[in-house]
């Protein structure tokens, strides 16, 4: 499937198309509650990853030199969910509702697992033809390249380092100008490119540092409408549908969403799709453009 760029019309942004036919409630909410942090919805749930763990054990046994992780699967699963649930790829800025031109996921990479090591901001833009293998290779390659250096080597990290050296009064004026440009969708590409505040989902892999999932706030700056934290994989006794008790592999997740982009019913179905993907990990081998076949239930 060849990806095609949509024609840009008046009112569209460089990174998104203005949704002119949005429901009146959502349109008015963008004016009544213009700040994203005023519209946060918090979600905490547990995902059964038993089948995913089995799948990874078999997959990594075949390729011991190339390890696919739960985080790689989670990123791929989230990308599939957004591809199938387009309202999850919307954002509100300048009191208007927009739909992104592409799916993007971002996360923070610790350069070293020490208290004082720097963090690097990383952004992944999957293609419709990508599957787990392609996304996994991109993540591994980007992380490996980032960890070659103790300090930022370019992109948004270097830009932030440069801003930090500016005297406070000038920096205050500069930030005010950037926020004004952000409101009107006119921020230059060199500022927004690689910034996790301008991605579909900002994801934090807390399981990699043996921490549970937490709630993380959204930011008024940028266009990010979804923040997800992934906790540690753990075993727990679960009551199965047939009444049996069974020890299962579980992962806790925490999500913060901008309630203005969709309603609770849409969010709930999107979560069910993620759970379905984890329960059927073979779906991760298919290109993102192929539908999951999940039958949505009321």
N, C-alpha and C positions, 0 to 999 in steps of 0.2 A: 504494500500500500504506500503510495507516494504522498508525502505530506505537502500540502499546498498552503501558501500564505494567503490570508484573507485580505481583500482590498481595504485600505484604511479610509474611513469616512470622517467627515467633520464631527468633532466631539470625541473621537477615539484617541487613545493614548498610544505611545510607541509600544507599550507592553500589554495592551488590552483593548478590547472592543467595548464601547459603551452599550449597555443593555437598555435599549429604549423601550422595550415592552415589558419591563419588570413590573410585578404586582404593585398596586398602589401602596399597600402596607409597607413593603420593603423600601419603596422610594421615599415615603414620608419618614420612615425610621432613620434613614440616612441624614435627614435634616434635624429630626428631634434629638437624635443621639449621634452626633457627628464624630465622637471619639470612639475608637475601636475598643479601648479599655473599659468603656461604659457598657459594652454589649457582649461581654465574655460569657460563654457557657462552658461549664466544667463537666468533664466526663471521666469517670474512672471505671475500668472494667478489667476482667481477666480473660485472656484468650488461651484456649486449649491448643498447645503446640506439640502434642504427643506425636501426631502423624508427621509434622514437620521435622521433628528431631529424628525420627526413623528415616525419613527421606534424606536428610543431610548426612546421616551415618553411612548410608549406602552410596551416596554421591561422592563423599569425601574419601571413602575406601577405594573407589575407582580412580580417583585423582588425588593421591596423598600430598603431592607437591603444590597443589592449588586448592586451598581451603575456602569453601563457601560457608558463610556464617549466617546465624539467625538474623543479624542486622541487615545483611545483603538481601535476604528473603523479605524482611519487613519493608525495606525501601522499595523493592520490586512490587510487593503486594499493595503498598500505598499508591504507587504509580498506576497500577492496574485499576484500583478503586477509583481514582480521580478520572482516569480515562473513560470509565464506564459511568461515572456519576458526575457529569460536567458542572453542576451547580457548586460542587466542592472546589472548583477552580475559579471561583469568582472572588472579587474583592471590592471594597468601597474606599474611595479616596476622592477628595474634593466634593463630597456629598453626592456622588454618583456611583452607580453600580457598574462594574466592568467585568468582562470575562477574559481571562488571560489568553494570549496567543499560543502559549505553550505550557506544558506541565514542567514544573521545576521543584526539586527537593533539595534542602540544604541541611547541613549538620556541622558540628564543631569537631575538629580533630585535635587532640592533645599531641603536641610534638614529642613530648616525653612524659612518662607517667611519674612525674615528680611535682611537688607543691609549687615550685616556681617556674615550671616550664610554660612556654607560651602556647596559646591556642591559635589554630588556624581555621578560618571560615571557608567552607567548601560547598559548592553548588553543583548539582547534577541535573542535567536536562535530558531525560531519556527520549528516544525516538519511538515512533509507533512500531517499528520493526524490532525493537530491543526486547530481550527476554532476560531471565535471571543471569545467564552466563555473561551476556554483554554488560549488564549493569554491575555485576560483581567485579568484572575486570576493570571497569572504569573506576569503581570505588577503591579497589586495591591499588591501582596504578596511581591515582591522585594522592592517596594517603602515603604511599611509599615515597613519592616525589616530595611531598610536603615535609616528611620526617628526615629528609636528607640534610636539612638545615635547622639550626636551633632558633633562627629568627625568620621573620617574614621575608619572602623573596619576590613579592609582587602582588598585583591585584588589590582587593579591598583592604587587606592587612597592611600593605605598605602605605596606602592612602590614609588609613587611620593613624598610622605612626607619624605621617607628615602633619596631619591636623593637630596631633597632640603637642607638637612643638610650637604652634602658633600662640602668641600672647592672648590671654583670656579675653580682653575686650574685643579684639579682632575676631577671635574664634566665636564669640557670642553672636556677633553680627553676621558672620559667615553661616553659622548654623541656622539663624533666622531666615537668611536668604534661601538656604537649601530647603527648609521646611515650606517656604512660600512656593518654591518651584515644585516641590513634591505635591502640594495641594492641587496645582494646575497641571500636573503630569508633564512638567517640562525639565525635570532633572536630567542633566547630561548622562549619557550612557556610561562614561568612565566612573561615575559615582554609584550608579545602581547595579552595574554588572558585577556579579560575584557577591552581592550583598544579600545575606539570608533574609533580611527584612523585605525583600522584593521577590520572594519565592512562594510557591503554592503551599508547601508544608515545610516548617522548620522542625527538624527531628533531633532529639537528644537521646543517645544510646547510653543511658545510665547503667544498663546491665554490664557494659564493658568495664566499669569501675566498681562493680558489685554493689550498686545502690538500687533502691526501689524506685518505682515511677513516682513522679511528683506532678503537681499542677504548676504550670509555667505561664506567666502572663503574656499577652500579646503586646504589641507596640503601636502607638498612634502613628509613628513615623513608618513610611513604607507602605506595602500592600499585602503583607502576610496575614492571612485569615485563619490559619490552622497551626497550632503548636502541639507536637506529640512527643511524649517521653516514653521510652521503653525500659522497663525494669529488668530485674534479674530473672533468669530461668530458674524455676524451682519445682519441686515435686510436692503434690498435695493430694489428699484423699478427696475424691469427688463422687457425689451421688449421680449415677448414670440414669438415663431415661427409663431403663427397665427395672430400676430399683436397686441394682447392684452398687456396691462401693468399690472404687478402683483408684489406684494411685496413678495420677496423670502428670504430665509435664505442662506447667502453666507459666504464662508471662503476664505480668500486670502492666497495663498501659494507662497513661494519663493524657487527656486531650483537652485543649482549650480552643474554642471556636468562636468566631464572630457570628452571632445569631442572626445578623442582618442578611447573610448571603443565602440562607435557606431556612426551612422550618425544622422543628424537632423530629418530625416523621421522616424527613429526608436524611437527617443525620443518623437516625436509628437504623435505617435500611443500609446506609453506607457502612456502618459498623458491622452489620450482619454479613455484608459482602466480604469484609476483611476476615472475619471469623471463618467464612466458607473457604476462602483462599488458603488460610492456614490449615484447614482440615483436608484440603485437596491440593497439596503442594505441587503436584504435577502440572497444575495450571501455570505455575511460574515459568515453565519451560516454553510456553506459548508466547508469541509476540503480543505486545500490549494491545494491539488493535483487535485481536481476536476476543470476542465476548466470552465471559466466564461460564455462561450457561446457568448461572444462579437464578433460581425461581424465587422472586420476591413474594413474601407472604404478608398479608395485612396483620 
